[in-house]
Amino acid sequence: MNFDFSDDQKFLRDEARKFLEAQCTSAHVREVLDDDDKSHNEDVWKQIVEMGWLGAAIPEEYGGLGLGMLELCVIAEELGRVLAPVPFGSSAYFFAEALKLAGSEEQKSTLLPKIADGSLVGCIAISEGPGEIKSGAIATKLSSGKISGKKIPVTDGDIATHAVVLVKDGSGESLAIVDLNQNGVTRKPIKTLEPTRSHATISFDGAAAELLGEAGNGTSLHDQINDRAAILIAFEQLGGASRCLEMANAYAKERVAFGRAIGGNQAIKHKLADMYVKKELAKSNSYYGAMMLNDEGSELTEADAASRIAGSDAYVFAAQENVQTHGGIGYTWESDCQFHYRRAKFLALTIGAPIQWKEKLVSRLEAKNAA
């Protein structure tokens, strides 16, 4: 069985890497970090839209490229390498996948082409504060096509045009699509550890909303969306971890202390070796998850949890060790090491902490073994 990407997919990866290394440098990332008024890098975002990547996994009949989930995984890895400061994931991993999974034909034909051409920026609004999101604890309500409540934090919520929102709907929970550019919606940007991916508080006060999927099926649909997004995020984490290893290795070769490169020290060698091992473990899990995602395999729910756990572990570890390898300079504002540390921490929490995914993996394996 071949778990590797095809020649065409590798070509896409190589071309995406060339493009992003030229058009999305650390200077582009720093522009957003240093400017409190910037939510993302508009120039980078426009060029990504022009490349058509938002439509990679959107079928051609809805204005996309119709390539598939494997191609989206390839793009996600390259975006993770360069820390792209754009709302790509919110639109492509969450909003578009939610529509593909549960949208009506009218919703798909209306909204998916707008995602593909970049005129619609989507996000997903689930959390209502700190802590784990639990079924039955959602306070935001949907009644008679109107939504009221507050969601915080919402990734890219300050720049999105539409949101998929988890709401209380009667005795159950549902998902709803909300146009954020309407009366009854108030947005307030909030500061986080990772300013290159903006966040906001979104308040709803009688805003018009449209049901997505069956009423009362919101929690199940949200779990399915997260399962698919987990693998795509794992590829971003894989790209980031790979780049951290490259940065640390390059610095260890050029930094000289006491007459020799620090890479010759056993402690540094161990750091680099441990980073490599965790990165390769994340790669194996991500590739298997991609296969399950693309083929809708029977082990998708276990594979996405394993991808999520390994990806988070590899990226956070690599980001920390990259800082350590760089020594004192790695802690300064001028160093690019901070970019990966910030992004690694953000991605590790964006759809639930790794401990929650470990619990999911165990429960899913137990349920499968008991069947």
Secondary structure, DSSP 4 states (H G I P E B T S, - for coil): ---SPPHHHHHHHHHHHHHHHHHS-HHHHHHHHH-TT-SS-HHHHHHHHHHTGGGTTS-GGGTS----HHHHHHHHHHHHHHT--SSHHIIIIIIHHHHHHH--HHHHHHHHHHHHTTS--EEEE--BSSS---TT----EEETTEEEEEEEEEETTTT-SEEEEEEEETTEEEEEEEESSSTTEEEEEE--S-TTS-EEEEEEEEEE-EEESSTT-HHHHHHHHHHHHHHHHHHHHHHHHHHHHHHHHHHHHH-EETTEEGGGSHHHHHHHHHHHHHHHHHHHHHHHHHHHHHHT-TTHHHHHHHHHHHHHHHHHHHHHHHHHHHGGGGGSTTSTHHHHHHHHHHHHHTTS-HHHHHHHHHHHHHHHHH-
